[in-house]
Amino acid sequence: MLQTFAHGYALLIGVGQCADPRLSLPVTVRDIQVLRQALVNPKLCGYLDANLRSLHDQNATKQQVLNGLDWLKAQATADPEATVIVYYSGHGWLDTANQSYSTEELPSDRS
């Protein structure tokens, strides 16, 4: 049976590019693409395409992620039956001093 889930909203974030190309994870963008396909498939989840936001690589900036979270909050506030998903695919880095970094902020002295 085909279904539509009009109350489902999702922010999908995939960060695969890295300052150090050896650490890039291009599969992260594929992760969000496949998840998006499953969410909009009327035989599976039936989310409306307009209810999904995808950010990846250069578009997945701090400001764009914050904007996406604000958008999700607005949807949930306006729709009392809303279900929201925030999905992130990527990685960061933990140095020897236990300082964590996102992949865009890797220290340049790393070997």
Chimera marker file (.cmm) of the C-alpha trace (Angstrom):
<marker_set name="trace">
<marker id="1" x="0.000" y="0.000" z="0.000" r="1" g="1" b="0" radius="0.5"/>
<marker id="2" x="1.360" y="3.432" z="-0.959" r="1" g="1" b="0" radius="0.5"/>
<marker id="3" x="1.416" y="5.976" z="1.837" r="1" g="1" b="0" radius="0.5"/>
<marker id="4" x="2.212" y="9.612" z="2.433" r="1" g="1" b="0" radius="0.5"/>
<marker id="5" x="3.579" y="10.772" z="5.767" r="1" g="1" b="0" radius="0.5"/>
<marker id="6" x="2.905" y="14.507" z="5.652" r="1" g="1" b="0" radius="0.5"/>
<marker id="7" x="4.043" y="15.037" z="9.247" r="1" g="1" b="0" radius="0.5"/>
<marker id="8" x="7.608" y="13.765" z="8.768" r="1" g="1" b="0" radius="0.5"/>
<marker id="9" x="10.483" y="16.246" z="8.476" r="1" g="1" b="0" radius="0.5"/>
<marker id="10" x="14.194" y="15.544" z="8.160" r="1" g="1" b="0" radius="0.5"/>
<marker id="11" x="17.512" y="17.360" z="8.060" r="1" g="1" b="0" radius="0.5"/>
<marker id="12" x="20.143" y="15.129" z="6.421" r="1" g="1" b="0" radius="0.5"/>
<marker id="13" x="23.807" y="16.151" z="6.713" r="1" g="1" b="0" radius="0.5"/>
<marker id="14" x="26.721" y="14.437" z="4.967" r="1" g="1" b="0" radius="0.5"/>
<marker id="15" x="30.269" y="15.759" z="5.288" r="1" g="1" b="0" radius="0.5"/>
<marker id="16" x="32.713" y="13.742" z="3.264" r="1" g="1" b="0" radius="0.5"/>
<marker id="17" x="35.277" y="16.284" z="2.121" r="1" g="1" b="0" radius="0.5"/>
<marker id="18" x="38.136" y="16.897" z="4.504" r="1" g="1" b="0" radius="0.5"/>
<marker id="19" x="40.989" y="19.384" z="4.706" r="1" g="1" b="0" radius="0.5"/>
<marker id="20" x="43.276" y="16.353" z="4.471" r="1" g="1" b="0" radius="0.5"/>
<marker id="21" x="42.062" y="14.539" z="1.312" r="1" g="1" b="0" radius="0.5"/>
<marker id="22" x="43.379" y="11.228" z="2.659" r="1" g="1" b="0" radius="0.5"/>
<marker id="23" x="40.681" y="11.382" z="5.343" r="1" g="1" b="0" radius="0.5"/>
<marker id="24" x="37.782" y="12.299" z="3.043" r="1" g="1" b="0" radius="0.5"/>
<marker id="25" x="34.721" y="10.051" z="3.200" r="1" g="1" b="0" radius="0.5"/>
<marker id="26" x="32.758" y="10.505" z="-0.038" r="1" g="1" b="0" radius="0.5"/>
<marker id="27" x="30.407" y="7.711" z="1.022" r="1" g="1" b="0" radius="0.5"/>
<marker id="28" x="28.816" y="10.099" z="3.547" r="1" g="1" b="0" radius="0.5"/>
<marker id="29" x="27.044" y="11.980" z="0.761" r="1" g="1" b="0" radius="0.5"/>
<marker id="30" x="25.783" y="8.670" z="-0.588" r="1" g="1" b="0" radius="0.5"/>
<marker id="31" x="24.508" y="7.854" z="2.912" r="1" g="1" b="0" radius="0.5"/>
<marker id="32" x="22.195" y="10.865" z="2.938" r="1" g="1" b="0" radius="0.5"/>
<marker id="33" x="21.099" y="10.259" z="-0.660" r="1" g="1" b="0" radius="0.5"/>
<marker id="34" x="20.081" y="6.666" z="0.101" r="1" g="1" b="0" radius="0.5"/>
<marker id="35" x="18.332" y="7.678" z="3.318" r="1" g="1" b="0" radius="0.5"/>
<marker id="36" x="16.457" y="10.410" z="1.446" r="1" g="1" b="0" radius="0.5"/>
<marker id="37" x="15.313" y="7.853" z="-1.166" r="1" g="1" b="0" radius="0.5"/>
<marker id="38" x="14.013" y="5.569" z="1.586" r="1" g="1" b="0" radius="0.5"/>
<marker id="39" x="12.223" y="8.400" z="3.361" r="1" g="1" b="0" radius="0.5"/>
<marker id="40" x="10.367" y="9.618" z="0.259" r="1" g="1" b="0" radius="0.5"/>
<marker id="41" x="9.553" y="6.124" z="-1.016" r="1" g="1" b="0" radius="0.5"/>
<marker id="42" x="5.768" y="5.741" z="-0.585" r="1" g="1" b="0" radius="0.5"/>
<marker id="43" x="6.203" y="1.986" z="-0.066" r="1" g="1" b="0" radius="0.5"/>
<marker id="44" x="8.533" y="2.626" z="2.877" r="1" g="1" b="0" radius="0.5"/>
<marker id="45" x="8.190" y="5.939" z="4.731" r="1" g="1" b="0" radius="0.5"/>
<marker id="46" x="6.240" y="8.244" z="2.408" r="1" g="1" b="0" radius="0.5"/>
<marker id="47" x="7.802" y="11.532" z="3.506" r="1" g="1" b="0" radius="0.5"/>
<marker id="48" x="7.027" y="14.488" z="1.266" r="1" g="1" b="0" radius="0.5"/>
<marker id="49" x="10.121" y="15.587" z="-0.653" r="1" g="1" b="0" radius="0.5"/>
<marker id="50" x="9.437" y="19.187" z="0.367" r="1" g="1" b="0" radius="0.5"/>
<marker id="51" x="9.749" y="18.111" z="4.024" r="1" g="1" b="0" radius="0.5"/>
<marker id="52" x="13.386" y="17.079" z="3.650" r="1" g="1" b="0" radius="0.5"/>
<marker id="53" x="16.504" y="19.219" z="3.658" r="1" g="1" b="0" radius="0.5"/>
<marker id="54" x="19.888" y="17.834" z="2.618" r="1" g="1" b="0" radius="0.5"/>
<marker id="55" x="23.239" y="19.488" z="3.292" r="1" g="1" b="0" radius="0.5"/>
<marker id="56" x="26.559" y="18.087" z="2.173" r="1" g="1" b="0" radius="0.5"/>
<marker id="57" x="30.184" y="19.021" z="1.901" r="1" g="1" b="0" radius="0.5"/>
<marker id="58" x="30.614" y="22.785" z="1.241" r="1" g="1" b="0" radius="0.5"/>
<marker id="59" x="26.896" y="23.421" z="1.866" r="1" g="1" b="0" radius="0.5"/>
<marker id="60" x="27.041" y="21.787" z="5.311" r="1" g="1" b="0" radius="0.5"/>
<marker id="61" x="28.425" y="24.871" z="7.007" r="1" g="1" b="0" radius="0.5"/>
<marker id="62" x="27.756" y="25.674" z="10.633" r="1" g="1" b="0" radius="0.5"/>
<marker id="63" x="25.323" y="28.405" z="9.564" r="1" g="1" b="0" radius="0.5"/>
<marker id="64" x="23.464" y="26.138" z="7.137" r="1" g="1" b="0" radius="0.5"/>
<marker id="65" x="23.142" y="23.424" z="9.799" r="1" g="1" b="0" radius="0.5"/>
<marker id="66" x="21.813" y="26.009" z="12.269" r="1" g="1" b="0" radius="0.5"/>
<marker id="67" x="19.381" y="27.257" z="9.607" r="1" g="1" b="0" radius="0.5"/>
<marker id="68" x="18.258" y="23.671" z="9.023" r="1" g="1" b="0" radius="0.5"/>
<marker id="69" x="17.679" y="23.143" z="12.740" r="1" g="1" b="0" radius="0.5"/>
<marker id="70" x="15.673" y="26.382" z="12.875" r="1" g="1" b="0" radius="0.5"/>
<marker id="71" x="13.604" y="25.120" z="9.933" r="1" g="1" b="0" radius="0.5"/>
<marker id="72" x="12.950" y="21.825" z="11.746" r="1" g="1" b="0" radius="0.5"/>
<marker id="73" x="11.926" y="23.694" z="14.892" r="1" g="1" b="0" radius="0.5"/>
<marker id="74" x="9.512" y="25.834" z="12.881" r="1" g="1" b="0" radius="0.5"/>
<marker id="75" x="7.978" y="22.727" z="11.277" r="1" g="1" b="0" radius="0.5"/>
<marker id="76" x="7.578" y="20.999" z="14.640" r="1" g="1" b="0" radius="0.5"/>
<marker id="77" x="6.059" y="24.118" z="16.178" r="1" g="1" b="0" radius="0.5"/>
<marker id="78" x="3.563" y="24.547" z="13.339" r="1" g="1" b="0" radius="0.5"/>
<marker id="79" x="2.655" y="20.846" z="13.112" r="1" g="1" b="0" radius="0.5"/>
<marker id="80" x="1.656" y="19.256" z="16.435" r="1" g="1" b="0" radius="0.5"/>
<marker id="81" x="1.915" y="15.778" z="14.833" r="1" g="1" b="0" radius="0.5"/>
<marker id="82" x="5.423" y="16.383" z="13.502" r="1" g="1" b="0" radius="0.5"/>
<marker id="83" x="8.132" y="13.766" z="13.652" r="1" g="1" b="0" radius="0.5"/>
<marker id="84" x="11.644" y="15.073" z="12.985" r="1" g="1" b="0" radius="0.5"/>
<marker id="85" x="14.909" y="13.389" z="12.058" r="1" g="1" b="0" radius="0.5"/>
<marker id="86" x="18.385" y="14.885" z="12.218" r="1" g="1" b="0" radius="0.5"/>
<marker id="87" x="20.886" y="12.599" z="10.504" r="1" g="1" b="0" radius="0.5"/>
<marker id="88" x="24.640" y="13.221" z="10.284" r="1" g="1" b="0" radius="0.5"/>
<marker id="89" x="27.157" y="11.167" z="8.347" r="1" g="1" b="0" radius="0.5"/>
<marker id="90" x="30.811" y="12.155" z="8.630" r="1" g="1" b="0" radius="0.5"/>
<marker id="91" x="33.659" y="12.123" z="11.123" r="1" g="1" b="0" radius="0.5"/>
<marker id="92" x="35.880" y="14.367" z="13.171" r="1" g="1" b="0" radius="0.5"/>
<marker id="93" x="39.307" y="14.028" z="14.699" r="1" g="1" b="0" radius="0.5"/>
<marker id="94" x="40.579" y="13.614" z="18.266" r="1" g="1" b="0" radius="0.5"/>
<marker id="95" x="44.204" y="14.670" z="18.743" r="1" g="1" b="0" radius="0.5"/>
<marker id="96" x="46.683" y="13.460" z="21.370" r="1" g="1" b="0" radius="0.5"/>
<marker id="97" x="45.602" y="16.257" z="23.763" r="1" g="1" b="0" radius="0.5"/>
<marker id="98" x="41.991" y="14.978" z="23.608" r="1" g="1" b="0" radius="0.5"/>
<marker id="99" x="40.958" y="18.064" z="21.609" r="1" g="1" b="0" radius="0.5"/>
<marker id="100" x="38.292" y="17.249" z="19.037" r="1" g="1" b="0" radius="0.5"/>
<marker id="101" x="37.986" y="18.868" z="15.627" r="1" g="1" b="0" radius="0.5"/>
<marker id="102" x="35.526" y="18.689" z="12.794" r="1" g="1" b="0" radius="0.5"/>
<marker id="103" x="37.078" y="17.547" z="9.535" r="1" g="1" b="0" radius="0.5"/>
<marker id="104" x="37.259" y="21.160" z="8.305" r="1" g="1" b="0" radius="0.5"/>
<marker id="105" x="39.276" y="22.235" z="11.368" r="1" g="1" b="0" radius="0.5"/>
<marker id="106" x="42.058" y="19.675" z="11.386" r="1" g="1" b="0" radius="0.5"/>
<marker id="107" x="45.294" y="21.173" z="12.733" r="1" g="1" b="0" radius="0.5"/>
<marker id="108" x="47.789" y="21.788" z="9.952" r="1" g="1" b="0" radius="0.5"/>
<marker id="109" x="50.689" y="20.243" z="11.874" r="1" g="1" b="0" radius="0.5"/>
<marker id="110" x="49.087" y="16.765" z="11.782" r="1" g="1" b="0" radius="0.5"/>
<marker id="111" x="51.223" y="14.194" z="9.992" r="1" g="1" b="0" radius="0.5"/>
<link id1="1" id2="2" r="1" g="1" b="0" radius="0.2"/>
<link id1="2" id2="3" r="1" g="1" b="0" radius="0.2"/>
<link id1="3" id2="4" r="1" g="1" b="0" radius="0.2"/>
<link id1="4" id2="5" r="1" g="1" b="0" radius="0.2"/>
<link id1="5" id2="6" r="1" g="1" b="0" radius="0.2"/>
<link id1="6" id2="7" r="1" g="1" b="0" radius="0.2"/>
<link id1="7" id2="8" r="1" g="1" b="0" radius="0.2"/>
<link id1="8" id2="9" r="1" g="1" b="0" radius="0.2"/>
<link id1="9" id2="10" r="1" g="1" b="0" radius="0.2"/>
<link id1="10" id2="11" r="1" g="1" b="0" radius="0.2"/>
<link id1="11" id2="12" r="1" g="1" b="0" radius="0.2"/>
<link id1="12" id2="13" r="1" g="1" b="0" radius="0.2"/>
<link id1="13" id2="14" r="1" g="1" b="0" radius="0.2"/>
<link id1="14" id2="15" r="1" g="1" b="0" radius="0.2"/>
<link id1="15" id2="16" r="1" g="1" b="0" radius="0.2"/>
<link id1="16" id2="17" r="1" g="1" b="0" radius="0.2"/>
<link id1="17" id2="18" r="1" g="1" b="0" radius="0.2"/>
<link id1="18" id2="19" r="1" g="1" b="0" radius="0.2"/>
<link id1="19" id2="20" r="1" g="1" b="0" radius="0.2"/>
<link id1="20" id2="21" r="1" g="1" b="0" radius="0.2"/>
<link id1="21" id2="22" r="1" g="1" b="0" radius="0.2"/>
<link id1="22" id2="23" r="1" g="1" b="0" radius="0.2"/>
<link id1="23" id2="24" r="1" g="1" b="0" radius="0.2"/>
<link id1="24" id2="25" r="1" g="1" b="0" radius="0.2"/>
<link id1="25" id2="26" r="1" g="1" b="0" radius="0.2"/>
<link id1="26" id2="27" r="1" g="1" b="0" radius="0.2"/>
<link id1="27" id2="28" r="1" g="1" b="0" radius="0.2"/>
<link id1="28" id2="29" r="1" g="1" b="0" radius="0.2"/>
<link id1="29" id2="30" r="1" g="1" b="0" radius="0.2"/>
<link id1="30" id2="31" r="1" g="1" b="0" radius="0.2"/>
<link id1="31" id2="32" r="1" g="1" b="0" radius="0.2"/>
<link id1="32" id2="33" r="1" g="1" b="0" radius="0.2"/>
<link id1="33" id2="34" r="1" g="1" b="0" radius="0.2"/>
<link id1="34" id2="35" r="1" g="1" b="0" radius="0.2"/>
<link id1="35" id2="36" r="1" g="1" b="0" radius="0.2"/>
<link id1="36" id2="37" r="1" g="1" b="0" radius="0.2"/>
<link id1="37" id2="38" r="1" g="1" b="0" radius="0.2"/>
<link id1="38" id2="39" r="1" g="1" b="0" radius="0.2"/>
<link id1="39" id2="40" r="1" g="1" b="0" radius="0.2"/>
<link id1="40" id2="41" r="1" g="1" b="0" radius="0.2"/>
<link id1="41" id2="42" r="1" g="1" b="0" radius="0.2"/>
<link id1="42" id2="43" r="1" g="1" b="0" radius="0.2"/>
<link id1="43" id2="44" r="1" g="1" b="0" radius="0.2"/>
<link id1="44" id2="45" r="1" g="1" b="0" radius="0.2"/>
<link id1="45" id2="46" r="1" g="1" b="0" radius="0.2"/>
<link id1="46" id2="47" r="1" g="1" b="0" radius="0.2"/>
<link id1="47" id2="48" r="1" g="1" b="0" radius="0.2"/>
<link id1="48" id2="49" r="1" g="1" b="0" radius="0.2"/>
<link id1="49" id2="50" r="1" g="1" b="0" radius="0.2"/>
<link id1="50" id2="51" r="1" g="1" b="0" radius="0.2"/>
<link id1="51" id2="52" r="1" g="1" b="0" radius="0.2"/>
<link id1="52" id2="53" r="1" g="1" b="0" radius="0.2"/>
<link id1="53" id2="54" r="1" g="1" b="0" radius="0.2"/>
<link id1="54" id2="55" r="1" g="1" b="0" radius="0.2"/>
<link id1="55" id2="56" r="1" g="1" b="0" radius="0.2"/>
<link id1="56" id2="57" r="1" g="1" b="0" radius="0.2"/>
<link id1="57" id2="58" r="1" g="1" b="0" radius="0.2"/>
<link id1="58" id2="59" r="1" g="1" b="0" radius="0.2"/>
<link id1="59" id2="60" r="1" g="1" b="0" radius="0.2"/>
<link id1="60" id2="61" r="1" g="1" b="0" radius="0.2"/>
<link id1="61" id2="62" r="1" g="1" b="0" radius="0.2"/>
<link id1="62" id2="63" r="1" g="1" b="0" radius="0.2"/>
<link id1="63" id2="64" r="1" g="1" b="0" radius="0.2"/>
<link id1="64" id2="65" r="1" g="1" b="0" radius="0.2"/>
<link id1="65" id2="66" r="1" g="1" b="0" radius="0.2"/>
<link id1="66" id2="67" r="1" g="1" b="0" radius="0.2"/>
<link id1="67" id2="68" r="1" g="1" b="0" radius="0.2"/>
<link id1="68" id2="69" r="1" g="1" b="0" radius="0.2"/>
<link id1="69" id2="70" r="1" g="1" b="0" radius="0.2"/>
<link id1="70" id2="71" r="1" g="1" b="0" radius="0.2"/>
<link id1="71" id2="72" r="1" g="1" b="0" radius="0.2"/>
<link id1="72" id2="73" r="1" g="1" b="0" radius="0.2"/>
<link id1="73" id2="74" r="1" g="1" b="0" radius="0.2"/>
<link id1="74" id2="75" r="1" g="1" b="0" radius="0.2"/>
<link id1="75" id2="76" r="1" g="1" b="0" radius="0.2"/>
<link id1="76" id2="77" r="1" g="1" b="0" radius="0.2"/>
<link id1="77" id2="78" r="1" g="1" b="0" radius="0.2"/>
<link id1="78" id2="79" r="1" g="1" b="0" radius="0.2"/>
<link id1="79" id2="80" r="1" g="1" b="0" radius="0.2"/>
<link id1="80" id2="81" r="1" g="1" b="0" radius="0.2"/>
<link id1="81" id2="82" r="1" g="1" b="0" radius="0.2"/>
<link id1="82" id2="83" r="1" g="1" b="0" radius="0.2"/>
<link id1="83" id2="84" r="1" g="1" b="0" radius="0.2"/>
<link id1="84" id2="85" r="1" g="1" b="0" radius="0.2"/>
<link id1="85" id2="86" r="1" g="1" b="0" radius="0.2"/>
<link id1="86" id2="87" r="1" g="1" b="0" radius="0.2"/>
<link id1="87" id2="88" r="1" g="1" b="0" radius="0.2"/>
<link id1="88" id2="89" r="1" g="1" b="0" radius="0.2"/>
<link id1="89" id2="90" r="1" g="1" b="0" radius="0.2"/>
<link id1="90" id2="91" r="1" g="1" b="0" radius="0.2"/>
<link id1="91" id2="92" r="1" g="1" b="0" radius="0.2"/>
<link id1="92" id2="93" r="1" g="1" b="0" radius="0.2"/>
<link id1="93" id2="94" r="1" g="1" b="0" radius="0.2"/>
<link id1="94" id2="95" r="1" g="1" b="0" radius="0.2"/>
<link id1="95" id2="96" r="1" g="1" b="0" radius="0.2"/>
<link id1="96" id2="97" r="1" g="1" b="0" radius="0.2"/>
<link id1="97" id2="98" r="1" g="1" b="0" radius="0.2"/>
<link id1="98" id2="99" r="1" g="1" b="0" radius="0.2"/>
<link id1="99" id2="100" r="1" g="1" b="0" radius="0.2"/>
<link id1="100" id2="101" r="1" g="1" b="0" radius="0.2"/>
<link id1="101" id2="102" r="1" g="1" b="0" radius="0.2"/>
<link id1="102" id2="103" r="1" g="1" b="0" radius="0.2"/>
<link id1="103" id2="104" r="1" g="1" b="0" radius="0.2"/>
<link id1="104" id2="105" r="1" g="1" b="0" radius="0.2"/>
<link id1="105" id2="106" r="1" g="1" b="0" radius="0.2"/>
<link id1="106" id2="107" r="1" g="1" b="0" radius="0.2"/>
<link id1="107" id2="108" r="1" g="1" b="0" radius="0.2"/>
<link id1="108" id2="109" r="1" g="1" b="0" radius="0.2"/>
<link id1="109" id2="110" r="1" g="1" b="0" radius="0.2"/>
<link id1="110" id2="111" r="1" g="1" b="0" radius="0.2"/>
</marker_set>
